[in-house]
Amino acid sequence: MPLSVPVKEAAERHQNGATLVDVREIDEFEAVSAPGAINVPLSLIQKHGKKAFTKAGVDPDTDGLLVICRSGGRSAMACQMLGAHAINVDGGMLAWVTAGLPTS
């Protein structure tokens, strides 16, 4: 089970410089996302592995890499692929929006 944090802690970490990767598909990401999040769809991760992150300009071996999806399932899978340094955002974008955190 990957390390996870609540959305408010994730937002604070992101505001303080942590990278936030959204693994939802492009259409989901374009509909609503956290400001500054980088979209690396899980489908690409499953196809290309860590290279999908590199192609998006994200170092997949960064400590404290925050990973978010719609509700937490896909991001948990991505975190398992990334290893112990990745952090799953509990509840995903559903919890982010419910908590009243900023979206774009």
DRENNULUM-539000 format. One record per residue: residue in three letters; residue number from 1; x, y, z of N, C-alpha, C, O in turn. Coordinates in nm, 3 decimals, decimal comma, padded with zeros to 5 digits. Atoms other than C-alpha are relative to their C-alpha. Layout:
BEGIN
<pt code="ALA" pos="NUM" n_X="X" n_Y="Y" n_Z="Z" ca_X="X" ca_Y="Y" ca_Z="Z" c_X="X" c_Y="Y" c_Z="Z" o_X="X" o_Y="Y" o_Z="Z"/>
...
end
This chain:
BEGIN
<pt code="MET" pos="1" n_X="00,085" n_Y="-00,118" n_Z="00,000" ca_X="00,000" ca_Y="00,000" ca_Z="00,000" c_X="00,090" c_Y="00,125" c_Z="00,000" o_X="00,176" o_Y="00,140" o_Z="00,086"/>
<pt code="PRO" pos="2" n_X="-00,084" n_Y="-00,120" n_Z="00,007" ca_X="00,153" ca_Y="00,335" ca_Z="-00,104" c_X="-00,031" c_Y="00,098" c_Z="00,113" o_X="-00,141" o_Y="00,098" o_Z="00,168"/>
<pt code="LEU" pos="3" n_X="00,020" n_Y="-00,108" n_Z="-00,096" ca_X="00,200" ca_Y="00,623" ca_Z="00,137" c_X="-00,106" c_Y="00,094" c_Z="-00,057" o_X="-00,109" o_Y="00,118" o_Z="-00,178"/>
<pt code="SER" pos="4" n_X="00,101" n_Y="-00,093" n_Z="00,049" ca_X="-00,094" ca_Y="00,862" ca_Z="00,117" c_X="-00,015" c_Y="00,117" c_Z="00,098" o_X="00,018" o_Y="00,107" o_Z="00,216"/>
<pt code="VAL" pos="5" n_X="00,026" n_Y="-00,121" n_Z="-00,079" ca_X="-00,187" ca_Y="01,210" ca_Z="00,240" c_X="-00,137" c_Y="00,053" c_Z="-00,036" o_X="-00,185" o_Y="00,033" o_Z="-00,147"/>
<pt code="PRO" pos="6" n_X="00,127" n_Y="-00,063" n_Z="00,031" ca_X="-00,517" ca_Y="01,396" ca_Z="00,268" c_X="00,019" c_Y="00,116" c_Z="-00,098" o_X="00,130" o_Y="00,169" o_Z="-00,112"/>
<pt code="VAL" pos="7" n_X="-00,010" n_Y="-00,103" n_Z="00,105" ca_X="-00,595" ca_Y="01,653" ca_Z="-00,003" c_X="00,053" c_Y="00,133" c_Z="00,051" o_X="00,130" o_Y="00,198" o_Z="-00,019"/>
<pt code="LYS" pos="8" n_X="-00,048" n_Y="-00,130" n_Z="-00,051" ca_X="-00,532" ca_Y="01,957" ca_Z="00,218" c_X="00,151" c_Y="-00,002" c_Z="00,022" o_X="00,219" o_Y="00,096" o_Z="-00,005"/>
<pt code="GLU" pos="9" n_X="-00,145" n_Y="00,013" n_Z="-00,016" ca_X="-00,184" ca_Y="01,830" ca_Z="00,305" c_X="00,068" c_Y="-00,003" c_Z="-00,136" o_X="00,175" o_Y="00,056" o_Z="-00,154"/>
<pt code="ALA" pos="10" n_X="-00,056" n_Y="00,006" n_Z="00,135" ca_X="-00,121" ca_Y="01,751" ca_Z="-00,062" c_X="00,005" c_Y="00,139" c_Z="-00,062" o_X="00,104" o_Y="00,177" o_Z="-00,123"/>
<pt code="ALA" pos="11" n_X="00,004" n_Y="-00,137" n_Z="00,054" ca_X="-00,228" ca_Y="02,104" ca_Z="-00,161" c_X="00,109" c_Y="00,086" c_Z="00,062" o_X="00,172" o_Y="00,166" o_Z="-00,007"/>
<pt code="GLU" pos="12" n_X="-00,104" n_Y="-00,076" n_Z="-00,068" ca_X="00,006" ca_Y="02,251" ca_Z="00,100" c_X="00,139" c_Y="-00,040" c_Z="-00,050" o_X="00,224" o_Y="00,046" o_Z="-00,075"/>
<pt code="ARG" pos="13" n_X="-00,129" n_Y="00,047" n_Z="00,051" ca_X="00,297" ca_Y="02,035" ca_Z="-00,016" c_X="00,024" c_Y="00,051" c_Z="-00,142" o_X="00,134" o_Y="00,092" o_Z="-00,178"/>
<pt code="HIS" pos="14" n_X="-00,010" n_Y="-00,047" n_Z="00,139" ca_X="00,225" ca_Y="02,129" ca_Z="-00,378" c_X="00,030" c_Y="00,150" c_Z="-00,002" o_X="00,114" o_Y="00,196" o_Z="-00,081"/>
<pt code="GLN" pos="15" n_X="-00,023" n_Y="-00,144" n_Z="-00,008" ca_X="00,212" ca_Y="02,499" ca_Z="-00,287" c_X="00,144" c_Y="00,028" c_Z="00,043" o_X="00,201" o_Y="00,131" o_Z="00,007"/>
<pt code="ASN" pos="16" n_X="-00,137" n_Y="-00,017" n_Z="-00,048" ca_X="00,551" ca_Y="02,454" ca_Z="-00,118" c_X="00,103" c_Y="-00,063" c_Z="-00,093" o_X="00,220" o_Y="-00,077" o_Z="-00,056"/>
<pt code="GLY" pos="17" n_X="-00,096" n_Y="00,043" n_Z="00,100" ca_X="00,708" ca_Y="02,309" ca_Z="-00,433" c_X="-00,004" c_Y="-00,146" c_Z="-00,041" o_X="00,067" o_Y="-00,184" o_Z="-00,134"/>
<pt code="ALA" pos="18" n_X="00,008" n_Y="00,141" n_Z="00,040" ca_X="00,617" ca_Y="01,939" ca_Z="-00,447" c_X="-00,071" c_Y="-00,012" c_Z="-00,135" o_X="-00,165" o_Y="00,063" o_Z="-00,163"/>
<pt code="THR" pos="19" n_X="00,062" n_Y="00,023" n_Z="00,131" ca_X="00,528" ca_Y="01,810" ca_Z="-00,793" c_X="-00,128" c_Y="-00,080" c_Z="00,020" o_X="-00,130" o_Y="-00,179" o_Z="00,093"/>
<pt code="LEU" pos="20" n_X="00,128" n_Y="00,068" n_Z="-00,004" ca_X="00,164" ca_Y="01,705" ca_Z="-00,836" c_X="-00,029" c_Y="-00,055" c_Z="-00,138" o_X="-00,041" o_Y="00,020" o_Z="-00,235"/>
<pt code="VAL" pos="21" n_X="00,027" n_Y="00,066" n_Z="00,127" ca_X="00,098" ca_Y="01,451" ca_Z="-01,111" c_X="-00,142" c_Y="-00,055" c_Z="00,003" o_X="-00,180" o_Y="-00,129" o_Z="00,094"/>
<pt code="ASP" pos="22" n_X="00,138" n_Y="00,047" n_Z="00,014" ca_X="-00,260" ca_Y="01,385" ca_Z="-01,223" c_X="-00,001" c_Y="-00,111" c_Z="-00,103" o_X="00,036" o_Y="-00,090" o_Z="-00,219"/>
<pt code="VAL" pos="23" n_X="-00,006" n_Y="00,116" n_Z="00,089" ca_X="-00,296" ca_Y="01,037" ca_Z="-01,374" c_X="-00,134" c_Y="-00,032" c_Z="-00,067" o_X="-00,151" o_Y="-00,139" o_Z="-00,125"/>
<pt code="ARG" pos="24" n_X="00,126" n_Y="00,021" n_Z="00,072" ca_X="-00,651" ca_Y="01,078" ca_Z="-01,506" c_X="00,024" c_Y="00,020" c_Z="-00,149" o_X="00,127" o_Y="00,073" o_Z="-00,191"/>
<pt code="GLU" pos="25" n_X="-00,011" n_Y="-00,017" n_Z="00,145" ca_X="-00,712" ca_Y="01,073" ca_Z="-01,879" c_X="-00,012" c_Y="00,149" c_Z="-00,035" o_X="-00,062" o_Y="00,228" o_Z="00,045"/>
<pt code="ILE" pos="26" n_X="-00,010" n_Y="-00,140" n_Z="00,042" ca_X="-00,668" ca_Y="01,397" ca_Z="-02,075" c_X="-00,133" c_Y="00,074" c_Z="00,011" o_X="-00,136" o_Y="00,187" o_Z="00,060"/>
<pt code="ASP" pos="27" n_X="00,130" n_Y="-00,067" n_Z="-00,005" ca_X="-01,041" ca_Y="01,477" ca_Z="-02,102" c_X="-00,043" c_Y="00,028" c_Z="00,144" o_X="-00,103" o_Y="00,133" o_Z="00,171"/>
<pt code="GLU" pos="28" n_X="00,032" n_Y="-00,022" n_Z="-00,141" ca_X="-01,087" ca_Y="01,437" ca_Z="-01,725" c_X="00,083" c_Y="00,115" c_Z="00,056" o_X="00,033" o_Y="00,202" o_Z="00,127"/>
<pt code="PHE" pos="29" n_X="-00,093" n_Y="-00,103" n_Z="-00,047" ca_X="-00,782" ca_Y="01,654" ca_Z="-01,656" c_X="-00,042" c_Y="00,137" c_Z="-00,052" o_X="-00,038" o_Y="00,235" o_Z="00,022"/>
<pt code="GLU" pos="30" n_X="00,040" n_Y="-00,128" n_Z="00,059" ca_X="-00,903" ca_Y="01,927" ca_Z="-01,894" c_X="-00,131" c_Y="00,052" c_Z="00,059" o_X="-00,152" o_Y="00,173" o_Z="00,063"/>
<pt code="ALA" pos="31" n_X="00,128" n_Y="-00,042" n_Z="-00,059" ca_X="-01,249" ca_Y="01,932" ca_Z="-01,731" c_X="00,021" c_Y="00,070" c_Z="00,134" o_X="-00,042" o_Y="00,173" o_Z="00,159"/>
<pt code="VAL" pos="32" n_X="-00,032" n_Y="-00,060" n_Z="-00,130" ca_X="-01,110" ca_Y="02,008" ca_Z="-01,383" c_X="00,132" c_Y="-00,058" c_Z="00,049" o_X="00,155" o_Y="-00,179" o_Z="00,042"/>
<pt code="SER" pos="33" n_X="-00,128" n_Y="00,046" n_Z="-00,052" ca_X="-00,764" ca_Y="01,992" ca_Z="-01,233" c_X="00,051" c_Y="00,097" c_Z="00,106" o_X="00,001" o_Y="00,208" o_Z="00,119"/>
<pt code="ALA" pos="34" n_X="-00,065" n_Y="-00,087" n_Z="-00,098" ca_X="-00,550" ca_Y="02,130" ca_Z="-00,955" c_X="00,099" c_Y="00,090" c_Z="-00,074" o_X="00,171" o_Y="00,043" o_Z="-00,161"/>
<pt code="PRO" pos="35" n_X="-00,095" n_Y="-00,091" n_Z="00,067" ca_X="-00,353" ca_Y="02,440" ca_Z="-01,064" c_X="00,143" c_Y="-00,050" c_Z="00,014" o_X="00,188" o_Y="-00,085" o_Z="00,124"/>
<pt code="GLY" pos="36" n_X="-00,139" n_Y="00,041" n_Z="-00,001" ca_X="00,001" ca_Y="02,345" ca_Z="-01,160" c_X="00,023" c_Y="-00,150" c_Z="-00,009" o_X="00,137" o_Y="-00,194" o_Z="-00,017"/>
<pt code="ALA" pos="37" n_X="-00,015" n_Y="00,146" n_Z="00,012" ca_X="-00,069" ca_Y="01,971" ca_Z="-01,180" c_X="00,046" c_Y="-00,035" c_Z="-00,141" o_X="00,014" o_Y="00,035" o_Z="-00,238"/>
<pt code="ILE" pos="38" n_X="-00,049" n_Y="00,047" n_Z="00,129" ca_X="00,101" ca_Y="01,781" ca_Z="-01,461" c_X="-00,074" c_Y="-00,129" c_Z="-00,034" o_X="-00,078" o_Y="-00,222" o_Z="00,046"/>
<pt code="ASN" pos="39" n_X="00,079" n_Y="00,116" n_Z="00,041" ca_X="-00,109" ca_Y="01,531" ca_Z="-01,655" c_X="00,089" c_Y="-00,107" c_Z="-00,064" o_X="00,154" o_Y="-00,083" o_Z="-00,165"/>
<pt code="VAL" pos="40" n_X="-00,067" n_Y="00,119" n_Z="00,054" ca_X="00,047" ca_Y="01,187" ca_Z="-01,710" c_X="-00,101" c_Y="-00,114" c_Z="00,015" o_X="-00,102" o_Y="-00,181" o_Z="00,118"/>
<pt code="PRO" pos="41" n_X="00,105" n_Y="00,100" n_Z="-00,012" ca_X="-00,244" ca_Y="00,950" ca_Z="-01,784" c_X="00,052" c_Y="-00,140" c_Z="00,035" o_X="00,156" o_Y="-00,184" o_Z="-00,015"/>
<pt code="LEU" pos="42" n_X="-00,038" n_Y="00,135" n_Z="-00,041" ca_X="-00,228" ca_Y="00,607" ca_Z="-01,620" c_X="00,013" c_Y="-00,093" c_Z="-00,120" o_X="00,098" o_Y="-00,182" o_Z="-00,121"/>
<pt code="SER" pos="43" n_X="-00,009" n_Y="00,085" n_Z="00,120" ca_X="-00,289" ca_Y="00,450" ca_Z="-01,962" c_X="00,139" c_Y="00,011" c_Z="-00,064" o_X="00,192" o_Y="-00,088" o_Z="-00,115"/>
<pt code="LEU" pos="44" n_X="-00,136" n_Y="-00,018" n_Z="00,053" ca_X="00,043" ca_Y="00,599" ca_Z="-02,078" c_X="00,105" c_Y="-00,060" c_Z="00,093" o_X="00,205" o_Y="-00,117" o_Z="00,047"/>
<pt code="ILE" pos="45" n_X="-00,092" n_Y="00,058" n_Z="-00,098" ca_X="00,217" ca_Y="00,493" ca_Z="-01,758" c_X="00,003" c_Y="-00,153" c_Z="-00,017" o_X="00,109" o_Y="-00,214" o_Z="-00,014"/>
<pt code="GLN" pos="46" n_X="00,008" n_Y="00,145" n_Z="00,017" ca_X="00,094" ca_Y="00,136" ca_Z="-01,808" c_X="00,068" c_Y="-00,045" c_Z="-00,130" o_X="00,123" o_Y="-00,155" o_Z="-00,137"/>
<pt code="LYS" pos="47" n_X="-00,058" n_Y="00,033" n_Z="00,129" ca_X="00,216" ca_Y="00,143" ca_Z="-02,167" c_X="00,151" c_Y="00,025" c_Z="-00,004" o_X="00,226" o_Y="-00,055" o_Z="-00,061"/>
<pt code="HIS" pos="48" n_X="-00,140" n_Y="-00,042" n_Z="00,014" ca_X="00,552" ca_Y="00,322" ca_Z="-02,125" c_X="00,078" c_Y="-00,001" c_Z="00,131" o_X="00,199" o_Y="00,026" o_Z="00,131"/>
<pt code="GLY" pos="49" n_X="-00,069" n_Y="-00,001" n_Z="-00,129" ca_X="00,634" ca_Y="00,292" ca_Z="-01,753" c_X="00,046" c_Y="00,139" c_Z="00,038" o_X="-00,021" o_Y="00,238" o_Z="00,008"/>
<pt code="LYS" pos="50" n_X="-00,051" n_Y="-00,128" n_Z="-00,050" ca_X="00,845" ca_Y="00,566" ca_Z="-01,599" c_X="00,033" c_Y="00,097" c_Z="-00,112" o_X="00,040" o_Y="00,218" o_Z="-00,089"/>
<pt code="LYS" pos="51" n_X="-00,028" n_Y="-00,090" n_Z="00,113" ca_X="00,925" ca_Y="00,702" ca_Z="-01,947" c_X="-00,115" c_Y="00,096" c_Z="-00,025" o_X="-00,093" o_Y="00,206" o_Z="-00,077"/>
<pt code="ALA" pos="52" n_X="00,115" n_Y="-00,088" n_Z="00,018" ca_X="00,572" ca_Y="00,847" ca_Z="-01,955" c_X="00,018" c_Y="00,127" c_Z="00,084" o_X="-00,019" o_Y="00,236" o_Z="00,041"/>
<pt code="PHE" pos="53" n_X="-00,026" n_Y="-00,115" n_Z="-00,086" ca_X="00,671" ca_Y="01,074" ca_Z="-01,665" c_X="00,109" c_Y="00,088" c_Z="-00,061" o_X="00,095" o_Y="00,210" o_Z="-00,069"/>
<pt code="THR" pos="54" n_X="-00,112" n_Y="-00,072" n_Z="00,058" ca_X="00,999" ca_Y="01,171" ca_Z="-01,826" c_X="-00,044" c_Y="00,082" c_Z="-00,121" o_X="-00,003" o_Y="00,197" o_Z="-00,138"/>
<pt code="LYS" pos="55" n_X="00,050" n_Y="-00,071" n_Z="00,119" ca_X="00,820" ca_Y="01,263" ca_Z="-02,152" c_X="-00,082" c_Y="00,123" c_Z="00,038" o_X="-00,089" o_Y="00,220" o_Z="-00,038"/>
<pt code="ALA" pos="56" n_X="00,082" n_Y="-00,113" n_Z="-00,046" ca_X="00,593" ca_Y="01,494" ca_Z="-01,950" c_X="00,083" c_Y="00,101" c_Z="00,080" o_X="00,029" o_Y="00,200" o_Z="00,130"/>
<pt code="GLY" pos="57" n_X="-00,086" n_Y="-00,092" n_Z="-00,071" ca_X="00,893" ca_Y="01,662" ca_Z="-01,787" c_X="00,006" c_Y="-00,023" c_Z="00,150" o_X="00,046" o_Y="00,066" o_Z="00,225"/>
<pt code="VAL" pos="58" n_X="00,000" n_Y="00,033" n_Z="-00,142" ca_X="00,860" ca_Y="01,487" ca_Z="-01,451" c_X="00,104" c_Y="-00,108" c_Z="00,027" o_X="00,109" o_Y="-00,209" o_Z="-00,043"/>
<pt code="ASP" pos="59" n_X="-00,095" n_Y="00,102" n_Z="-00,042" ca_X="01,143" ca_Y="01,300" ca_Z="-01,281" c_X="-00,077" c_Y="-00,103" c_Z="00,083" o_X="-00,122" o_Y="-00,071" o_Z="00,193"/>
<pt code="PRO" pos="60" n_X="00,080" n_Y="00,100" n_Z="-00,072" ca_X="00,970" ca_Y="00,974" ca_Z="-01,176" c_X="00,064" c_Y="-00,047" c_Z="00,130" o_X="-00,001" o_Y="-00,116" o_Z="00,209"/>
<pt code="ASP" pos="61" n_X="-00,070" n_Y="00,042" n_Z="-00,121" ca_X="01,228" ca_Y="00,920" ca_Z="-00,901" c_X="00,010" c_Y="00,111" c_Z="00,105" o_X="00,088" o_Y="00,100" o_Z="00,200"/>
<pt code="THR" pos="62" n_X="00,001" n_Y="-00,111" n_Z="-00,095" ca_X="01,159" ca_Y="01,249" ca_Z="-00,720" c_X="-00,063" c_Y="-00,045" c_Z="00,131" o_X="-00,171" o_Y="-00,104" o_Z="00,132"/>
<pt code="ASP" pos="63" n_X="00,060" n_Y="00,029" n_Z="-00,131" ca_X="01,104" ca_Y="01,203" ca_Z="-00,347" c_X="-00,118" c_Y="00,092" c_Z="00,024" o_X="-00,114" o_Y="00,210" o_Z="-00,009"/>
<pt code="GLY" pos="64" n_X="00,117" n_Y="-00,081" n_Z="-00,033" ca_X="00,762" ca_Y="01,320" ca_Z="-00,234" c_X="-00,088" c_Y="00,036" c_Z="-00,117" o_X="-00,166" o_Y="00,131" o_Z="-00,110"/>
<pt code="LEU" pos="65" n_X="00,082" n_Y="-00,024" n_Z="00,118" ca_X="00,604" ca_Y="01,305" ca_Z="-00,579" c_X="-00,145" c_Y="-00,030" c_Z="00,035" o_X="-00,178" o_Y="-00,142" o_Z="00,072"/>
<pt code="LEU" pos="66" n_X="00,143" n_Y="00,016" n_Z="-00,030" ca_X="00,230" ca_Y="01,360" ca_Z="-00,526" c_X="-00,073" c_Y="-00,050" c_Z="-00,123" o_X="-00,052" o_Y="00,001" o_Z="-00,233"/>
<pt code="VAL" pos="67" n_X="00,073" n_Y="00,058" n_Z="00,112" ca_X="-00,002" ca_Y="01,152" ca_Z="-00,744" c_X="-00,149" c_Y="00,001" c_Z="00,032" o_X="-00,191" o_Y="-00,048" o_Z="00,137"/>
<pt code="ILE" pos="68" n_X="00,144" n_Y="-00,015" n_Z="-00,021" ca_X="-00,374" ca_Y="01,224" ca_Z="-00,783" c_X="-00,076" c_Y="-00,055" c_Z="-00,121" o_X="-00,024" o_Y="-00,057" o_Z="-00,233"/>
<pt code="CYS" pos="69" n_X="00,090" n_Y="00,040" n_Z="00,109" ca_X="-00,664" ca_Y="01,085" ca_Z="-00,989" c_X="-00,141" c_Y="00,047" c_Z="00,038" o_X="-00,155" o_Y="00,149" o_Z="00,105"/>
<pt code="ARG" pos="70" n_X="00,137" n_Y="-00,040" n_Z="-00,031" ca_X="-01,043" ca_Y="01,101" ca_Z="-00,960" c_X="-00,033" c_Y="-00,027" c_Z="00,147" o_X="-00,082" o_Y="00,062" o_Z="00,217"/>
<pt code="SER" pos="71" n_X="00,039" n_Y="00,037" n_Z="-00,136" ca_X="-01,087" ca_Y="00,913" ca_Z="-00,631" c_X="00,110" c_Y="-00,069" c_Z="00,081" o_X="00,092" o_Y="-00,093" o_Z="00,200"/>
<pt code="GLY" pos="72" n_X="-00,111" n_Y="00,059" n_Z="-00,072" ca_X="-00,754" ca_Y="00,753" ca_Z="-00,540" c_X="00,045" c_Y="-00,136" c_Z="-00,049" o_X="00,153" o_Y="-00,181" o_Z="-00,012"/>
<pt code="GLY" pos="73" n_X="-00,035" n_Y="00,134" n_Z="00,047" ca_X="-00,754" ca_Y="00,415" ca_Z="-00,717" c_X="00,110" c_Y="-00,003" c_Z="-00,104" o_X="00,209" o_Y="-00,075" o_Z="-00,089"/>
<pt code="ARG" pos="74" n_X="-00,102" n_Y="-00,002" n_Z="00,107" ca_X="-00,558" ca_Y="00,493" ca_Z="-01,032" c_X="00,131" c_Y="00,059" c_Z="00,051" o_X="00,239" o_Y="00,013" o_Z="00,013"/>
<pt code="SER" pos="75" n_X="-00,123" n_Y="-00,059" n_Z="-00,054" ca_X="-00,314" ca_Y="00,711" ca_Z="-00,841" c_X="00,073" c_Y="-00,100" c_Z="00,090" o_X="00,196" o_Y="-00,101" o_Z="00,094"/>
<pt code="ALA" pos="76" n_X="-00,063" n_Y="00,104" n_Z="-00,082" ca_X="-00,252" ca_Y="00,424" ca_Z="-00,597" c_X="00,076" c_Y="-00,099" c_Z="-00,088" o_X="00,186" o_Y="-00,142" o_Z="-00,054"/>
<pt code="MET" pos="77" n_X="-00,069" n_Y="00,091" n_Z="00,094" ca_X="-00,167" ca_Y="00,198" ca_Z="-00,894" c_X="00,127" c_Y="00,065" c_Z="-00,053" o_X="00,232" o_Y="00,001" o_Z="-00,061"/>
<pt code="ALA" pos="78" n_X="-00,118" n_Y="-00,071" n_Z="00,051" ca_X="00,069" ca_Y="00,462" ca_Z="-01,033" c_X="00,109" c_Y="00,007" c_Z="00,108" o_X="00,227" o_Y="-00,009" o_Z="00,078"/>
<pt code="CYS" pos="79" n_X="-00,096" n_Y="-00,007" n_Z="-00,109" ca_X="00,234" ca_Y="00,500" ca_Z="-00,691" c_X="00,072" c_Y="-00,134" c_Z="00,018" o_X="00,192" o_Y="-00,137" o_Z="00,045"/>
<pt code="GLN" pos="80" n_X="-00,062" n_Y="00,132" n_Z="-00,012" ca_X="00,295" ca_Y="00,124" ca_Z="-00,675" c_X="00,105" c_Y="-00,019" c_Z="-00,108" o_X="00,209" o_Y="-00,080" o_Z="-00,083"/>
<pt code="MET" pos="81" n_X="-00,096" n_Y="00,011" n_Z="00,109" ca_X="00,470" ca_Y="00,145" ca_Z="-01,011" c_X="00,122" c_Y="00,089" c_Z="00,024" o_X="00,233" o_Y="00,055" o_Z="-00,015"/>
<pt code="LEU" pos="82" n_X="-00,108" n_Y="-00,096" n_Z="-00,024" ca_X="00,678" ca_Y="00,444" ca_Z="-00,897" c_X="00,090" c_Y="-00,039" c_Z="00,117" o_X="00,210" o_Y="-00,012" o_Z="00,115"/>
<pt code="GLY" pos="83" n_X="-00,078" n_Y="00,040" n_Z="-00,116" ca_X="00,789" ca_Y="00,303" ca_Z="-00,565" c_X="-00,030" c_Y="00,082" c_Z="00,124" o_X="-00,121" o_Y="00,165" o_Z="00,126"/>
<pt code="ALA" pos="84" n_X="00,025" n_Y="-00,055" n_Z="-00,133" ca_X="00,813" ca_Y="00,416" ca_Z="-00,204" c_X="00,007" c_Y="00,152" c_Z="00,009" o_X="-00,047" o_Y="00,210" o_Z="00,104"/>
<pt code="HIS" pos="85" n_X="-00,013" n_Y="-00,147" n_Z="-00,007" ca_X="00,897" ca_Y="00,781" ca_Z="-00,283" c_X="-00,124" c_Y="00,074" c_Z="-00,047" o_X="-00,136" o_Y="00,194" o_Z="-00,025"/>
<pt code="ALA" pos="86" n_X="00,122" n_Y="-00,063" n_Z="00,050" ca_X="00,556" ca_Y="00,847" ca_Z="-00,446" c_X="-00,107" c_Y="00,002" c_Z="00,109" o_X="-00,115" o_Y="-00,089" o_Z="00,191"/>
<pt code="ILE" pos="87" n_X="00,104" n_Y="-00,017" n_Z="-00,102" ca_X="00,262" ca_Y="00,970" ca_Z="-00,237" c_X="-00,136" c_Y="00,012" c_Z="-00,068" o_X="-00,157" o_Y="00,099" o_Z="-00,152"/>
<pt code="ASN" pos="88" n_X="00,136" n_Y="-00,003" n_Z="00,053" ca_X="-00,102" ca_Y="00,898" ca_Z="-00,319" c_X="-00,082" c_Y="00,108" c_Z="00,070" o_X="-00,074" o_Y="00,122" o_Z="00,193"/>
<pt code="VAL" pos="89" n_X="00,087" n_Y="-00,102" n_Z="-00,058" ca_X="-00,349" ca_Y="01,184" ca_Z="-00,267" c_X="-00,135" c_Y="-00,065" c_Z="00,030" o_X="-00,210" o_Y="-00,101" o_Z="-00,062"/>
<pt code="ASP" pos="90" n_X="00,124" n_Y="00,065" n_Z="-00,046" ca_X="-00,638" ca_Y="01,040" ca_Z="-00,062" c_X="-00,125" c_Y="00,066" c_Z="-00,056" o_X="-00,141" o_Y="00,188" o_Z="-00,046"/>
<pt code="GLY" pos="91" n_X="00,128" n_Y="-00,051" n_Z="00,047" ca_X="-00,978" ca_Y="01,079" ca_Z="-00,224" c_X="00,003" c_Y="00,069" c_Z="-00,134" o_X="-00,102" o_Y="00,099" o_Z="-00,191"/>
<pt code="GLY" pos="92" n_X="-00,016" n_Y="-00,057" n_Z="00,134" ca_X="-00,840" ca_Y="01,231" ca_Z="-00,545" c_X="-00,067" c_Y="00,134" c_Z="-00,019" o_X="-00,090" o_Y="00,209" o_Z="00,076"/>
<pt code="MET" pos="93" n_X="00,059" n_Y="-00,130" n_Z="00,035" ca_X="-00,997" ca_Y="01,524" ca_Z="-00,725" c_X="-00,140" c_Y="00,016" c_Z="00,058" o_X="-00,184" o_Y="00,129" o_Z="00,081"/>
<pt code="LEU" pos="94" n_X="00,132" n_Y="-00,013" n_Z="-00,064" ca_X="-01,340" ca_Y="01,442" ca_Z="-00,579" c_X="00,015" c_Y="00,063" c_Z="00,138" o_X="-00,059" o_Y="00,154" o_Z="00,173"/>
<pt code="ALA" pos="95" n_X="-00,025" n_Y="-00,055" n_Z="-00,133" ca_X="-01,204" ca_Y="01,511" ca_Z="-00,230" c_X="00,058" c_Y="00,141" c_Z="-00,009" o_X="00,028" o_Y="00,227" o_Z="00,074"/>
<pt code="TRP" pos="96" n_X="-00,061" n_Y="-00,133" n_Z="00,020" ca_X="-01,001" ca_Y="01,809" ca_Z="-00,361" c_X="-00,110" c_Y="00,105" c_Z="-00,019" o_X="-00,109" o_Y="00,209" o_Z="00,046"/>
<pt code="VAL" pos="97" n_X="00,110" n_Y="-00,093" n_Z="00,029" ca_X="-01,315" ca_Y="01,978" ca_Z="-00,498" c_X="-00,090" c_Y="00,015" c_Z="00,123" o_X="-00,130" o_Y="00,127" o_Z="00,157"/>
<pt code="THR" pos="98" n_X="00,085" n_Y="-00,004" n_Z="-00,120" ca_X="-01,521" ca_Y="01,886" ca_Z="-00,190" c_X="00,063" c_Y="00,084" c_Z="00,110" o_X="-00,008" o_Y="00,152" o_Z="00,185"/>
<pt code="ALA" pos="99" n_X="-00,072" n_Y="-00,078" n_Z="-00,102" ca_X="-01,254" ca_Y="02,044" ca_Z="00,033" c_X="00,008" c_Y="00,149" c_Z="-00,037" o_X="00,057" o_Y="00,229" o_Z="00,043"/>
<pt code="GLY" pos="100" n_X="-00,001" n_Y="-00,139" n_Z="00,041" ca_X="-01,293" ca_Y="02,369" ca_Z="-00,164" c_X="00,137" c_Y="00,050" c_Z="-00,042" o_X="00,162" o_Y="00,171" o_Z="-00,042"/>
<pt code="LEU" pos="101" n_X="-00,134" n_Y="-00,039" n_Z="00,045" ca_X="-00,933" ca_Y="02,366" ca_Z="-00,286" c_X="-00,007" c_Y="00,055" c_Z="-00,142" o_X="-00,100" o_Y="00,022" o_Z="-00,216"/>
<pt code="PRO" pos="102" n_X="00,006" n_Y="-00,064" n_Z="00,132" ca_X="-00,851" ca_Y="02,569" ca_Z="-00,601" c_X="00,007" c_Y="-00,101" c_Z="-00,116" o_X="00,076" o_Y="-00,203" o_Z="-00,108"/>
<pt code="THR" pos="103" n_X="00,000" n_Y="00,082" n_Z="00,121" ca_X="-00,916" ca_Y="02,418" ca_Z="-00,944" c_X="00,018" c_Y="00,091" c_Z="-00,121" o_X="-00,003" o_Y="00,212" o_Z="-00,114"/>
<pt code="SER" pos="104" n_X="-00,009" n_Y="-00,076" n_Z="00,126" ca_X="-00,851" ca_Y="02,524" ca_Z="-01,300" c_X="-00,065" c_Y="-00,082" c_Z="-00,110" o_X="-00,069" o_Y="-00,037" o_Z="-00,225"/>
end
